[in-house]
Amino acid sequence: MDYTHETYISPFTWRYGSAEMRTLWSDIGKRRLWRRVWVALAAAQAEVGLVTAAQVEDLRAHQDDVDWERAQEIEAELRHDLMAEVRAYAEQCPVGGPIIHLGATSMDIEDNADALRLREALGMVHARLAAVLAALAERIEAEADTPIMAYTHLQPAEPTTLGYRLSLYAQDLLDDYRAVAAVRERIRGKGFKGAVGTSASYGHLLEGRGITPQALEERIMAQLGLPAFPVTSQTYPRKMDFQVLSVLASIAQSAHKFALDLRLLQSPLFGELAEPFGRRQVGSSAMPFKRNPVASETICSLARAVAGLPRIAWDNAALSALERTLDDSANRRSALPEAFLAVDEILSRMAGIVRGLRLGREAMARNLATYGPFAATEPLLMALVVAGADRQAMHERIRDNAMAAWEAVQRGADNPLVDLLAADGAITRYLAPDEVRRLMREGAGVGDAPQRSRTLARTIREALHAVARDSSPRGG
């Protein structure tokens, strides 16, 4: 069947995710991995005299020649996709065909192939995360000293810096970067243990040949470059899928936080940040003036979808009765690739946003001038208490003046708080008006936000450099 846009196809087929990630999770890509596993199985069996070298070479010669149409014709009759691929492969291999899948059960092939895909896909995600982190580190360093208002409860709070706010997102993503590496390191295949994990079929096959099923498994897995679980049922433990989808959901959560904040800050009421907007880009079909944060909204939308996928994997792991039930198979066909494709798209868009981030410096200064004086009341309160005033009484006086100033700001007037405080006799009894103005002018400050921002940027660069160094080829 030809799939066109005249029938339903997944948006991940063409709209979301990179070509590389789609290729990895394609059916052709999966079947090539199956064939790679069959070749490794046959090669190990040839080493112990079960099959011939000529049969292995015949299989290897046709390893990449997947015939999708022929396999679908066979599957229509057999109703079993892996057995259909066995038959299609065997038709291409007159010498090696008769020994394909010798001693194996379906999941000896499929689960090892899936583990290889999971590991490669996590590597792609790790690289995407590295690109986002590198872009964030550059922005953090550039804006470490840029003062802005911080907001708690969506209300003005105290000043911070733009670099420090960006550090909040980067710190979460750095945790994700490390978590992806840890999960990827733990990826293991099922190995070759047969129908219920006992290796009984391989034991019968190897009888009298001086090699154990475990030793044969080790040879096969060495060819695949993949460690195996020491104990499995018919499948590898589905807890591994849960762990993989959980780390992807964690990335999605980190990106959602960044994108949601950017959507708020891009609104004209804040106006401090904005995602890139193309010269010919259209924000709304009805309102030509709109500059909607569509990339950030896409990130949030895809992140919500990813957030629900670990529950599917949890159910697959928890509800697989005894040695295996097949009720995980259908949902894994969509949950695993769609999680990776969604995160792939999320990180790609986030990298583009960070690199092209538009800064509304005038809006930052305006918001700081409007709301910054309210934050300056905290050091004023402390100075009043040190000068001998009653803290609770001064808190009430400052609050009364702040509420009056707030009402003026809401009417569109300049913030009159400094003038109100400097004219309040209860306050000037302890501090001269000029001292009140000085304290308010100096404000609450941004504390050690610049230093912490730069430290995190250095930590990110060191983490990225360490991975690059460890993965670079070494001379001999």
N, C-alpha and C positions, 0 to 999 in steps of 0.2 A: 504494500500500500504506500502510495506517495503522500507525504504529509505536507500540506500547504496551509496558507492562512485562510483557506476556505473551510477548514475544520479546526477543532480546538487543538492548539499546541501550547505548551507551557510558556509563560513569559520568560522563564529561564532558558528556553531554547534560543532566544534571540535578543531579549531586552536586557536582562540582568546577568552579570557575571562575565568573566573574560573568556576569550576563545580557548585559552590554555586549560582553564578549569572545565569548560564544557567538553573538551576533547578527552580529558582524563575520565570524566564521568559518563562518557558516551557508551552505547552498547557495543560499538565496534571496539572501543578501547578496552572494555571489560572482557570481550571475547579474546582479544589478543593476549590479555593477561592470563586468561584461562589456558590458552595454548602455551604460554610461557611456563605455566605450572606443569602442564602435561609433559612438556619437553624435559623439565627438570626431573620429574618423576621417572620418565623413561631412561634418562641418562644415568640416574642412580641405579636403576634396575639393570642397566647394561653392565655396570661395574661389578655386579654379583652374578652375571650370567643368565639373568632372566630373559633378556631381550638382546638383540644384536645391535652393534654399532650402526649398521646400515639402516635399521629401523629408526634409530634415534635421529640420524642425519636426514632421513626422509621427513620426519616430523619437523625438525628444525628448519628445513628448506621452505616449508609452507606455514611457518609459525605466524607470519603477518598477513597471510592471504585469506582473510575472513570473507566468506561469501554470505552476506546478510540475507539476500533473497533466497538462496537455497536453504539456509538454516530455517527461515520462516516457513517455507514449504513443508519441511520435515516436522517442524514444531506443530503445525496445524493438525498433523496426524498423531504425533506422540503426546502432545500437551505437556511437554517437559523441555524447557529451553536448553538446559545443559546437555541432555541426551541428544537433542537436535544438533547442537554444535559438535558433539562427538561424531555423529554420523556425517555431517557436512565436512568435517576435518578429515575423517577416514576416507571419504570419497576422493579427496585431493592427494592422499598418501597411499598409493598401492602397496608400498613395502611396509611402512610404519603403521598404517591404519588399523590392522588387526590387534595391536597391543595398546592403543590409546586407552587410558583410564584403568589400566590393569591393577586390580586390588583396591581401587579407590572408591569412596562414596562421593556423592555430589559436593558435600561441604568440605571435603579435603581439597577440592579445587576452588570452589567459590569463596570460602572464607579466607584462604590464603591470598587469593586475588584481591578480595576486599581489604585485607590488612595492608597490602601493598598500595592500594589506592588511598586508603586513609593516611598512610604515612606520607605519600607524595603530596596529597592535598594539604595536609598540615604544614608541610614545607613551603607550599605556595602562600598559605595564610601567614606564616611566619615572615616571609619576605615582604608581603604587603604591610604587615604591622611595622616592620623595620622602616619602610618608606614613610609611613605616617609619623612615626616617632622622630625620624630625622628631621622632617619638616617642622614638627612641633618644637623640637629642641632649638632650631634656628629662630623660630618666632619667639620662644621664651627668652632667649638671650637678647634679642633685639628689643623686646618690650619689658624687660625685667624692671625698669625704673618708671614705666609709664603709669602715672596714677589714675585710678578710676574709682568709681563708687562700687562698693560691694553691697549685695542685697541679701537679706534674710527674710523669709516669709514673703518674698517678692516686694519688700519694702526697703528703702535706703537704710543702710546700716553704718558701716565705717569705710574709710578708703582702703583700697588694696592696690595691686598693680595688675596690669593686663598680663604680664609675664607670669604672675603668681596664679591668676585664674586659669591660664592655659596649662600651668603646671598641674592643676587638679586633674585635668583630663589626661595629661601625659603620664602621670603617676599610675592611674588606673590601667592605661594601655601598656605600660611597662610591666605591670604585674601580669597582664594577659600574655605579653610577649614571652615572659619566663614560663608561664603555665603551659603555653602551646609547646614550647621546647620540651618540657617535662612529660607532657602527655605523648608527644611524638616519640620520645625516647622509650616509652613503655609499650608502644604498639607491638603486638605479637600476632602471629598467625595461628591457625588451628594446628598446623603440622599435619601429619598423616597418621590418623588414629582410627579410621574406619567409621562404621555406622553409629557406634555408641561411645567411641573414645577409647576402646580397649585394645585396639590394634590387632584384633583377632584375625581379620582377613590377611593382614600382612604377615602374621605369624604362620599361617598355613602356607602362604606363598613362599616364604623364606625357609621353610623347614628343610634341614639338612644342608644349608648353604653357609653355615658358620657366621651368620650375621643376625643380629636382633632387629626387630621392628624399630626400636628406638634409634639404633645406629643408622638404619636406612633413612629414617626421618631426618636425622642430623645432616646426612649427606645432601638430601634434597633441599633442606632449608638453607644450607650453606650456599648452594647454587643460587637460591633466590635472594640471599642476603637478608634473611628475615628470621628473627628468633621465633620460637614456638612456645605456646603455653605448655607447661609440663602435664597439666590435667585438663581435659575437655570432655564434653559430651559429644553429641553429633556436630555441634558448632563450637566456635570459640566462645568464651563467656560474653554474653551480650552486655555485661557491665561495661566492657570496653567501649561500645557504641555510646553508652550513657556518658562516660567520661569525656569522649570526644565532643559530643553535642553540648555537653555542659560548658566546656571551655569556649566553644563557638558562641554559646549564649552569653557568656561573660563578656566576650568581645563586643557582641551586639549591644549589651547593656552599657558598656563604656561609651560606645559610639552614639547611642541614643541620648545619653546625658549631654554630650558635647553638642549634638545637633539640636536638641530641644532648647538648650541655653542660647544657641546661636539664633534660633527662630525668634526667641523673645527679644534678644538684643538687636535684631534686624528691624523690629517694628519701630515706626517713627517715634513712639513714645520714649524709646531708649535711643535708637539710632547710632549705637556705638560700634557695632560690627555688622558686616554683611558678607554673604557668600558671593563669589564671582557671578557676574551677570553678563551674558554675551551681548554684543552690539545688536544682533538681530533677534535676540531671545524674546519670546512673548510670555508675559506673566499671567495674563487673563484674556479669555476670548471676549469678555464683555467690557472689561475696564482696561483700556490700553495703557494707563499710567502705572499699573501694578508691577512691582518687582518682587514677586513671591519667592520665598526661600525653598524652591522645589527640590534642590539636591538634599538639603537637610531634612525635608519632609519625607523624601524617599528613604533616607537612612532610617528615620524613625519607623516608617511603615515596615520595611524589611526586618528591622530589629525586633519588632513585635512578633513577626512570624517566626523568627528564629527562637525567640524566648519560649515558645510553646513546644518546641521539638524535643527537648530533653525528657519531657513527660512521656512522649511516645517511646523513647528508648528505655525509660524506666519501666514502663509496662512490658515491653518486650523482654527485659531481663527478669522482671519479677514474676511474670505470668507464663513463662515458658515451662510447662509442666514436665517434670521428670527429666528424661534425657533430651527432649526437644519436642516442640510443637511448631507447626508451620505458620502460625498466625503472626509471625514477625516479618515474613518474607515480602508481602505486598507493600507494607508501609515503609520498609527499609529502601525499597526501590526509589521512593520519592524523598523520604526524610533526609537520608544521608547526602545525596547530591544537592538537594535544594538548600540545605543548611550551608554547605560550602559555597555554593554559587551566590547565595544571599550575602554571606560575610565577605566574599570576594568583591562583590559590588559595593557593599558598605564601605570597605576600606579604600577601595579605589576612589569613590566619591569623597571620602573624608580627606584623603591626601590632596585631591584637587582643591577642596575648600581651603585647607590650611595654607597651601602654597599661594592661592590667589585671594586670601582673606583681605577684605576691604575694611579699613579702619576709619571710623568717624571721629576724628580727633576733636573736632569742634563740639560734637555732642558729648564726648567724654568730659571735656572741660566745663561745658555748660551744666551737666548733671552734677559734677563735683562742686561747682560754685553754688548750685542751688541747694544741694543736700549735705555737702560737706560740713557746713557750720553746725548742723545737728550733732554730728559725730564728735565735734570738738568739745562738746559739753562734758564729756567724761574726764579729760585732763583738767578742765576747769573745776569740776566737782572735787577732784582729789586735791587740787591746790587750795581750795576753800577750806577743806577739812584740816589740811596741814597748817593753815593760818588760824585755826581755832574755831571754825564754824561747826555747827551740828550737821552731820551728814544728811540725816533724814529731812531736816528743815531746808537745807540747800537743794536737795534732790527735788523737793516740792516746788521751790522757787524757780529752779531751772525748767522743770516740767511745765509750769504755768506759762513761762515765757516762750518755751518751745511750741506749745500748742497754739499760742497766738501767732507766732511766726509761721507755723504750718498753714494756718488759715489764710494768711497773706499770700503764701506761695501758691496755694490752691486757687486763689483769685487771679494769679498771673503776675503778682508783684515780685520785686526782688526780695530775697530773704532778709528780713529785718532783725534776725535773732541777735547778732552782735550788738546792735544799737540798743535793743531792749535789755540785754543783760548788763551792758555798761551803764545803763541809766537806772538800774534796780538798786535802791538804797540798801536792801537787805544783803545784797551781794557786795556792793562797794563799801560796806562797813568793814569788810575783811580784806578786800583787794581793791586797789585803785582802778578807776575806769581804764587807764592806759594799760595796766597789767591784764585786765580782763580782755581787752582788745588784742594784746600780744598773745595771750594763751589761745584765744580763738583763731587768731591768724595762723599760728603754728599748727593748730589743729591736732587731730588724733594721730596723724602720720600714718605711714604704711608699715611701720615696724621693721622686721627683718625679712619682709617679703622679697625684696630684690636679691638678697644673699641666698635665701632658700631656693629661689627660682633658678639662679645660676648654678647652684649645687646640683639640682635635679637635672638640668640640661647636661652638665658634665657626666652625671651618672648614666644618663641615656646614651651619650656618645661612647662612653666606656663599654657599656653593655653591647652596643652595636658593633664596636670595633673588636670586642672579644669574640663574638660569633663569627665575624668576617675572618679574623685571624685563625680561629680554630678550623674553619671550613676551607681555608685556602690550601692549594696543593703544596706539599713540601718537597724540596729537592732531596735526592738521595746520593 
